[in-house]
């Protein structure tokens, strides 16, 4: 009787342990079906023991490297992105072109120096002769004025003569912005008629630069030139 009881107890404990192991493992156990055949281009493939295809829960799992090798594909793995990369053997790895380094923007080219015959030049102003130009309304004596100051200057004519012939009354007033070059024009204000010639050999006269802000010149900056040979 004691042996019977002992045997019953031992059998109960053993059965309980087995049931515990089965139920504890039930949540992680999966039923695997091996013996999956793979055919590639009409040929049956063979696999190593550690790369045998299987089916579980209705899904078929195949070894990527074995399939890729048989299909002539290269296999890489990007650990950073956890990505399997398959590439055809005849497709070269495309390396993106390097990002071009932008070239530094060149500094702006300096303004070209005024052309023509130099009439007057000092630290504030450079005046060159352009010529006599005819418009639909009048004739103009045209100069280029380079303003070398940091204030706007307005250029006015005092008196002008061409080839020794004085132009009795010359009028005109043009402004030139700071650190820039502009055209200044004067006309014959006496009778609004033509000048003695369009191609003077010599020119004399007076041109004044006026700073209306009076920050640079309290009075007009006078520029006189006598018998300047026109080139």
C-alpha positions in Angstrom: 0.0 0.0 0.0 2.8 2.4 0.9 4.6 1.6 -2.4 1.4 2.2 -4.3 1.0 5.6 -2.7 4.6 6.5 -3.3 4.3 5.5 -7.0 1.2 7.5 -7.4 2.8 10.6 -5.9 5.9 10.3 -8.0 3.8 9.8 -11.2 1.7 12.8 -10.3 4.7 15.0 -9.8 6.3 13.9 -13.1 3.1 14.5 -15.0 2.7 18.0 -13.4 6.3 18.9 -14.4 5.7 17.8 -18.0 2.5 19.7 -18.2 4.2 22.8 -16.8 7.0 22.6 -19.5 4.5 22.1 -22.3 2.2 25.0 -21.3 5.2 27.3 -20.4 6.6 26.7 -23.8 3.4 26.8 -25.8 3.6 30.6 -26.4 7.0 30.4 -28.2 6.7 27.0 -29.9 6.0 27.1 -33.7 5.3 24.2 -35.9 7.9 24.0 -38.7 7.3 22.0 -41.9 10.5 21.1 -43.8 10.9 19.4 -47.1 10.1 22.5 -49.2 11.3 22.1 -52.8 12.5 25.2 -54.8 12.8 25.1 -58.6 14.9 27.7 -60.4 14.7 27.8 -64.3 13.5 24.2 -64.4 16.2 22.9 -62.0 15.6 21.7 -58.5 17.8 23.5 -56.0 19.6 21.8 -53.1 20.4 23.4 -49.8 22.7 22.9 -46.9 21.4 21.6 -43.7 21.6 25.0 -42.0 19.8 26.7 -44.8 16.9 24.4 -45.5 13.6 26.2 -46.5 10.6 25.7 -44.3 7.0 26.7 -43.8 5.5 28.0 -40.6 2.1 29.6 -39.9 1.3 29.6 -43.6 4.5 31.4 -44.7 7.4 30.0 -46.6 10.9 31.0 -45.6 13.8 30.7 -48.0 17.5 31.4 -47.4 18.4 34.6 -49.2 22.0 34.0 -49.9 21.5 30.5 -51.3 18.7 31.8 -53.6 20.8 34.9 -54.6 23.9 32.8 -55.4 21.9 30.4 -57.5 20.2 33.4 -59.4 23.6 35.1 -60.0 22.9 38.0 -57.6 25.3 39.6 -55.1 24.2 40.0 -51.5 25.1 42.7 -49.1 23.8 43.7 -45.8 23.6 47.3 -44.5 23.7 46.9 -40.7 23.0 50.6 -40.2 19.6 50.3 -41.9 19.1 46.6 -41.3 18.7 46.1 -45.0 19.5 43.1 -47.3 20.7 44.4 -50.6 20.4 42.2 -53.8 22.1 43.4 -56.9 22.4 41.9 -60.4 25.9 40.9 -61.3 25.9 43.0 -64.5 24.8 46.1 -62.7 27.7 48.2 -61.4 27.5 49.9 -58.1 26.4 53.4 -58.7 28.4 55.9 -56.7 26.7 59.2 -56.4 28.8 62.1 -57.8 30.5 64.2 -55.3 28.7 67.4 -54.4 30.5 70.2 -56.2 32.1 72.8 -54.1 30.6 76.2 -55.0 33.1 78.5 -56.4 33.5 81.8 -54.5 31.7 84.7 -56.0 34.2 87.0 -57.6 34.2 90.6 -56.4 32.5 93.0 -58.8 34.7 94.4 -61.4 35.7 98.0 -60.8 34.0 100.6 -62.9 36.0 101.4 -66.0 37.9 104.6 -66.0 36.2 107.3 -68.0 37.4 107.5 -71.6 38.1 110.7 -73.6 40.4 113.7 -73.3 41.2 114.5 -69.7 40.0 118.1 -68.9 40.5 118.2 -65.1 41.4 115.9 -62.3 41.8 116.2 -58.5 41.0 114.2 -55.4 37.3 115.0 -55.7 36.5 114.9 -59.4 37.8 113.7 -62.8 36.3 115.4 -65.9 36.8 114.1 -69.4 35.6 115.5 -72.7 33.2 113.3 -74.8 32.3 115.6 -77.7 29.4 117.6 -79.2 26.2 115.6 -79.7 23.1 116.6 -81.6 19.6 115.8 -80.4 16.2 116.5 -81.9 16.1 119.7 -79.9 19.6 121.1 -79.5 23.3 120.5 -79.5 25.1 119.5 -76.4 28.7 119.6 -75.1 29.0 116.3 -73.3 31.5 115.5 -70.6 32.0 112.5 -68.2 32.2 113.4 -64.6 33.7 110.9 -62.1 32.5 111.7 -58.6 35.2 110.5 -56.2 33.4 111.7 -53.1 30.8 110.2 -50.7 28.2 112.9 -51.5 26.1 113.7 -54.5 27.6 116.5 -56.7 25.7 118.7 -59.2 27.8 119.9 -62.1 27.2 123.3 -63.6 28.9 125.3 -66.3 30.4 128.8 -65.8 31.8 129.5 -69.2 33.1 127.4 -72.2 34.9 128.2 -75.4 35.7 126.0 -78.4 38.8 126.7 -80.5 39.1 130.1 -78.8 35.5 131.0 -79.6 33.6 131.8 -76.5 30.1 130.4 -76.0 28.3 133.4 -74.5 25.8 131.6 -72.3 26.1 127.9 -71.6 23.5 126.3 -69.4 23.1 122.8 -67.9 23.0 121.0 -64.6 23.5 117.3 -64.0 24.0 115.4 -60.8 26.3 112.4 -60.3 25.9 110.0 -57.3 28.7 109.3 -54.9 31.5 107.1 -56.1 30.2 106.9 -59.6 30.5 108.3 -63.1 27.9 110.2 -65.1 27.4 112.3 -68.2 27.1 116.0 -67.8 25.7 118.1 -70.7 25.7 121.8 -71.5 23.8 123.6 -74.3 24.2 127.0 -75.9 21.7 129.1 -74.0 22.3 132.4 -75.8 20.3 131.5 -79.0 19.9 127.7 -78.6 21.9 127.4 -81.8 24.8 125.2 -82.8 28.3 125.3 -81.4 31.1 126.7 -83.6 32.2 123.1 -84.6 31.5 119.5 -83.8 35.1 118.6 -83.8 37.0 121.1 -81.6 40.8 121.1 -81.4 41.0 123.1 -78.1 38.6 123.7 -75.3 38.7 126.1 -72.4 36.3 127.0 -69.6 35.0 126.5 -66.1 32.9 123.8 -64.5 31.8 123.9 -60.9 30.7 121.0 -58.7 28.1 121.9 -56.1 27.5 120.0 -52.9 24.0 121.1 -51.9 24.3 119.2 -48.6 27.3 121.4 -47.8 28.9 118.5 -46.0 32.0 118.5 -48.3 32.1 121.9 -50.0 30.7 125.0 -48.2 30.9 126.6 -51.6 31.1 125.4 -55.2 34.2 123.5 -56.2 35.6 125.4 -59.2 37.5 123.6 -62.0 39.2 125.7 -64.6 40.9 124.5 -67.8 42.6 126.5 -70.5 43.3 125.5 -74.1 43.1 121.7 -73.5 44.0 119.9 -76.7 41.3 117.5 -77.7 42.7 114.1 -78.6 
